[in-house]
Amino acid sequence: MLARDGYRCRYCGRYASQVDHVVPRARGGQDTTANCVAACEPCNRAKRDKVLPRGTQEISGSSWGLD
């Protein structure tokens, strides 16, 4: 996932060193390429087990506490 996404966080564009489940495993998400994206540590930590609203592809700093 990291190489596929160019080591860029799919939420903020910073350098990514982690893989995030778009639909968290705790909420039934699977370990598939369609459900996993590269994420930086702050975004992955902020998202935790939340599911982004449908159609949302970015985490805004204010709504995720990243400001």
C-alpha positions in Angstrom: 0.0 0.0 0.0 2.8 2.4 0.9 4.5 2.0 -2.5 1.2 2.0 -4.4 0.4 5.4 -2.8 3.9 6.8 -3.3 4.5 6.9 0.4 2.1 9.8 0.6 -0.7 10.0 3.2 -4.1 9.6 1.4 -5.6 12.0 3.9 -3.2 14.9 4.1 -0.4 14.3 1.5 2.5 14.1 4.0 5.0 11.3 4.1 3.2 8.0 5.0 4.8 5.2 7.1 1.7 3.3 8.1 -1.2 1.6 6.4 -4.8 2.5 7.4 -8.0 0.6 6.9 -10.5 2.9 5.4 -13.3 0.9 7.0 -11.6 -0.2 10.2 -11.3 -3.8 11.0 -13.1 -3.1 14.3 -16.1 -2.1 12.1 -15.9 -5.1 9.7 -13.3 -3.8 7.3 -11.1 -6.3 5.5 -7.4 -6.5 4.8 -7.8 -5.8 1.0 -6.1 -3.4 -1.3 -9.4 -1.6 -1.8 -9.8 -1.0 1.9 -6.2 0.0 2.8 -4.4 3.2 2.1 -1.1 4.8 3.1 -1.4 7.1 6.1 1.0 9.3 8.1 1.1 8.5 11.8 -0.8 11.6 12.9 -3.7 11.0 10.5 -3.8 7.3 11.3 -3.8 8.0 15.0 -6.5 10.7 14.7 -8.8 8.5 12.5 -8.5 5.5 14.9 -11.6 3.4 14.3 -13.7 6.1 12.7 -15.3 5.7 9.3 -15.0 8.8 7.0 -18.3 10.2 5.6 -19.2 8.7 2.3 -17.4 10.5 -0.5 -14.8 12.1 1.8 -11.2 11.4 0.9 -9.4 13.9 3.0 -9.1 14.4 6.7 -9.3 18.1 7.5 -7.1 19.2 10.4 -9.8 20.8 12.4 -12.3 17.9 12.3 -9.6 15.4 13.2 -7.7 17.4 15.7 -4.6 17.8 13.6 -4.2 21.6 13.7 
